[in-house]
Amino acid sequence: MTDSTLLVLGGEPAPRLDRLAGRARVLHAPDAGALARLLPSADALLVWDFTSDALREAWPGADGGPHPRWVHTASAGVDRLLFPALTSSDAVITNARGIFEQPIAEYVAGLVLAMAKDFPGTWELQRRREWRHRETMRVAGSRAVVVGSGPIGRAVGRTLAALGVVVDLVGRTARESDPEFGRVYDNLALPELLPAAHWVISAAPLTEDTRGMFGTGTFALMRPGARFVNVGRGPLVVESELAESLAEGHLAGAALDVFEEEPLAPGSPLWDAPGLLVSPHMSGDTVGWRDALAEQFMDNFDRWVAGKPLENVVDKELGYVPAPS
């Protein structure tokens, strides 16, 4: 496969691709037009710009024209790739599982500590030069429901548990015996779990079953004064209903790192929602993350050339990489 062609989607050059010199022809598609023109000639596609929807328009339709046999996205979420023409094709999809889990878990832990200890209030009082003593919440002994039992949710659960938080993990399938958390609940258990939770963390993949799962009904089940964090995918949350729950004071606070539409429009009411911390989809992006993504892709490329099984193969029906059995 020394004469293979790799197509890279994205205006920003991916690092480390110099390792392919003499092994593959590398083409770049900075926009949708170039992607549509070059896609039929590619053996493999690296979706470096994982925020782009260009592939949905460029991929051959039901007639099954020429297309890459392998598509790798430099992201954990694959929902942008799960359109019918691609999922029904014979192309293999892989993702960036393993890169973002611990950084996101640390980010969530930081949010929990910031909200429990009222760091935003302290910074605001300092800005106003106002000395006001307060009492804050103790994190150890509080309870969290982490929705999403994949690698990100598990890393979040482990990191919160290290702070003394009691963690209930919720996944697609209930399991009575889990080596890390003892038990994994399914979504049907949420009405039982949410009323006791101080923290509800959304780290689920986006599927037809999870889209809009956090809305008025879900927020109403949470205990008064609970706090909500979404580091999964934006459409998991009905944003207007979250803002309403915050405005009514039922939730004490929330943090969103992902949104239905990104970037968040300057006129969005979320900017002014009381108790809401808005961050620009950065929870997994630590110094050196692009190099780590490129190294992961190159390792998988080596496997592909050698005819070995690829790592992080996505189940196109489930919408994520299944846990090892």
C-alpha positions in Angstrom: 0.0 0.0 0.0 3.0 2.3 -0.6 1.1 4.1 -3.4 -1.9 4.9 -1.3 -3.4 8.4 -1.3 -4.3 10.1 2.0 -6.7 13.1 1.8 -6.6 15.5 4.8 -9.7 17.7 5.4 -8.9 21.0 7.0 -7.3 24.4 6.4 -4.9 23.9 9.3 -2.0 21.6 8.4 -1.9 18.5 10.5 1.6 18.0 12.1 3.8 14.9 11.7 2.6 14.0 8.3 6.2 14.3 7.0 6.5 10.7 8.3 4.5 9.7 5.2 7.2 11.0 2.7 7.9 8.2 0.2 5.0 6.1 1.7 1.9 7.8 0.5 0.7 10.7 -1.5 -0.8 13.4 0.8 -3.5 15.7 -0.6 -5.2 18.6 1.3 -8.8 19.7 1.0 -9.1 23.1 2.8 -12.8 23.5 1.9 -15.8 21.6 0.7 -15.1 22.2 -3.0 -11.7 20.7 -2.8 -13.0 17.8 -0.7 -15.6 16.9 -3.3 -13.1 17.0 -6.1 -10.4 15.0 -4.4 -12.4 12.5 -2.4 -12.9 9.9 -5.2 -9.1 9.5 -5.5 -8.4 9.0 -1.8 -7.7 5.6 -0.2 -7.9 7.1 3.3 -9.4 10.3 4.7 -8.1 12.2 7.8 -10.8 14.5 9.1 -8.5 16.9 10.8 -11.1 19.7 10.9 -13.6 17.7 12.9 -16.0 20.6 13.1 -16.6 20.5 9.4 -19.8 19.1 7.8 -18.3 19.1 4.4 -18.0 15.3 4.2 -21.7 14.9 4.3 -22.1 16.7 1.0 -19.1 15.3 -0.7 -19.5 11.6 0.1 -20.9 9.6 -2.8 -24.6 8.9 -2.6 -26.5 5.6 -2.8 -24.9 4.7 -6.2 -21.7 4.1 -4.2 -19.1 5.9 -6.2 -15.3 5.8 -5.4 -14.6 6.6 -1.8 -11.9 6.2 0.9 -11.8 2.8 2.5 -10.8 4.3 5.8 -12.0 7.6 7.5 -10.3 8.8 10.7 -11.6 11.7 12.6 -9.4 13.7 15.0 -12.2 13.8 17.6 -13.9 11.5 20.1 -17.4 12.3 18.8 -18.3 10.9 15.4 -21.9 12.2 15.0 -20.9 14.4 12.1 -19.8 11.3 10.2 -22.8 9.1 10.9 -24.9 10.1 7.8 -26.6 7.3 5.8 -24.3 7.3 2.8 -21.2 6.8 4.9 -22.7 4.4 7.5 -24.1 2.2 4.8 -20.8 2.1 2.9 -17.9 -0.3 3.5 -15.6 2.4 4.8 -14.2 1.9 8.2 -14.4 4.8 10.7 -12.0 5.3 13.5 -11.7 8.1 16.1 -9.4 9.8 18.6 -10.4 7.7 21.6 -7.6 7.9 24.2 -6.5 11.5 23.6 -9.1 13.6 25.4 -10.4 11.5 28.3 -8.1 12.7 31.2 -7.9 16.3 30.1 -11.8 16.5 30.0 -11.9 14.7 33.4 -9.6 17.3 34.9 -11.7 20.1 33.4 -14.8 18.7 34.9 -13.1 18.3 38.3 -12.1 22.0 38.0 -15.6 23.0 37.3 -16.9 21.0 40.3 -14.4 22.6 42.6 -15.0 26.1 41.2 -18.7 25.9 41.6 -18.5 24.2 45.1 -16.1 26.8 46.4 -17.7 29.7 44.5 -14.6 30.8 42.8 -16.6 32.9 40.3 -18.1 34.8 43.3 -14.7 35.3 44.8 -13.3 36.7 41.6 -16.3 39.1 41.2 -16.0 40.3 44.8 -12.3 40.9 44.3 -13.0 42.9 41.2 -15.4 45.0 43.2 -12.8 45.2 46.1 -15.5 43.8 48.4 -14.5 41.7 51.4 -17.4 39.2 52.1 -16.9 36.0 54.0 -19.0 33.1 52.8 -19.3 29.4 53.5 -18.9 27.0 50.6 -19.8 23.4 49.8 -17.7 20.4 50.7 -17.0 18.3 47.7 -16.1 15.1 49.5 -19.2 13.1 50.3 -21.3 14.8 47.6 -22.9 12.7 44.9 -22.5 12.8 41.1 -24.4 11.1 38.3 -22.1 10.7 35.3 -24.1 10.0 32.1 -21.9 8.2 29.6 -20.0 5.1 30.5 -17.4 5.3 27.8 -13.8 6.3 28.3 -14.6 10.0 28.9 -17.3 9.3 31.4 -15.2 6.7 33.2 -12.2 9.1 33.5 -14.6 11.8 34.9 -15.9 9.3 37.4 -12.5 8.2 38.5 -11.3 11.8 38.9 -14.3 12.9 40.9 -14.1 9.7 43.1 -10.5 10.8 43.9 -12.0 14.0 45.4 -14.3 11.9 47.6 -17.4 12.2 45.4 -19.7 9.3 45.3 -20.2 8.5 41.6 -23.1 6.7 39.9 -22.2 5.8 36.3 -24.9 5.6 33.7 -24.5 4.0 30.3 -26.4 2.5 27.4 -26.5 -0.9 29.0 -26.9 -1.7 32.7 -24.2 -4.0 34.3 -24.4 -5.4 37.8 -20.7 -6.0 38.1 -18.3 -3.3 37.0 -14.6 -3.5 38.0 -14.3 0.3 38.6 -17.7 1.5 39.7 -19.3 -1.7 41.0 -22.5 -1.1 39.0 -23.4 0.7 35.8 -27.0 1.9 35.5 -28.9 2.5 32.2 -30.9 5.6 31.4 -34.1 4.1 32.8 -32.5 4.5 36.3 -32.2 8.3 36.0 -35.4 9.1 37.7 -34.1 7.1 40.7 -30.6 8.6 40.6 -31.1 12.3 39.8 -32.9 13.4 42.9 -29.9 12.5 45.1 -27.2 14.0 42.9 -25.4 17.2 43.7 -23.6 17.1 40.3 -24.9 15.7 37.0 -22.3 15.3 34.3 -23.2 14.7 30.7 -20.5 12.8 28.8 -22.6 10.7 26.5 -22.2 10.2 22.8 -24.8 11.8 20.5 -27.2 9.3 19.1 -30.9 9.4 18.2 -31.5 8.0 21.7 -29.5 10.7 23.6 -30.4 13.8 21.5 -32.2 16.2 23.8 -32.1 13.9 26.8 -31.4 16.8 29.1 -34.4 19.1 29.1 -37.1 20.4 31.4 -38.2 16.9 32.5 -34.7 15.8 33.4 -33.8 19.1 35.1 -37.0 18.9 37.2 -35.9 15.5 38.5 -32.7 17.0 39.9 -32.5 18.1 43.5 -33.0 21.8 44.1 -29.5 23.4 44.1 -27.9 20.7 41.9 -25.4 21.7 39.2 -25.2 20.4 35.7 -22.1 20.1 33.4 -22.1 19.1 29.7 -18.8 18.0 28.1 -20.5 15.5 25.8 -22.1 16.9 22.7 -24.2 20.1 22.4 -27.5 18.6 21.2 -27.7 16.4 24.2 -29.1 19.5 26.0 -32.2 21.5 25.2 -30.4 24.8 25.9 -33.5 27.0 26.3 -34.9 24.7 28.9 -31.6 24.6 30.8 -31.6 28.5 30.8 -35.2 28.4 32.1 -34.3 26.0 34.9 -31.4 28.3 35.9 -33.6 31.4 35.7 -36.2 29.8 38.0 -33.4 29.0 40.5 -34.1 25.2 40.5 -30.5 24.6 39.5 -27.8 26.4 41.4 -25.5 26.5 38.4 -24.3 24.8 35.2 -21.4 24.7 32.8 -21.5 24.1 29.1 -18.4 23.4 27.0 -20.3 22.2 24.0 -23.3 23.7 22.2 -26.0 23.0 19.6 -24.4 25.6 17.3 -20.7 26.5 17.6 -19.4 29.1 18.0 -22.1 30.4 20.3 -23.7 33.4 18.7 -23.0 36.8 20.5 -26.8 37.3 20.8 -27.4 33.9 22.5 -29.3 34.2 25.8 -27.0 31.6 27.2 -24.3 34.3 27.7 -26.5 35.9 30.3 -28.1 32.8 31.9 -27.7 33.1 35.7 -25.1 30.7 37.1 -24.0 29.4 33.7 -20.3 29.1 32.8 -19.7 29.1 29.1 -16.5 27.7 27.6 -15.7 27.4 23.9 -15.4 23.6 23.4 -12.0 23.5 25.1 -12.3 21.0 27.9 -10.1 18.4 26.1 -7.6 20.7 24.5 -4.4 20.8 26.5 -0.9 21.9 25.4 0.3 19.5 22.8 -3.1 18.0 21.9 -2.6 18.4 18.1 0.7 16.5 18.2 -0.9 13.7 20.2 -3.7 13.5 17.7 -1.3 13.3 14.8 0.8 10.6 16.5 -2.3 8.6 17.1 -3.3 8.8 13.5 0.2 7.9 12.3 0.3 4.8 14.5 -3.0 3.7 13.0 -1.8 4.5 9.5 1.2 2.2 10.1 -1.3 -0.5 11.1 -3.4 0.1 8.0 -0.4 -0.1 5.7 0.7 -3.3 7.4 -2.8 -4.8 7.0 -3.2 -5.1 10.8 -6.6 -4.4 12.5 -7.1 -0.7 13.1 -7.5 0.7 16.6 -10.6 2.7 17.7 -13.0 1.3 15.1 -16.4 2.9 15.5 -19.5 0.7 15.4 -21.5 2.7 12.9 -24.8 1.5 14.3 -24.0 2.3 17.9 -22.2 5.5 17.1 -19.1 5.0 19.2 -16.2 2.6 19.8 -17.6 -0.4 21.8 -15.8 -1.3 25.0 -13.6 -4.4 24.7 -15.6 -7.5 25.5 
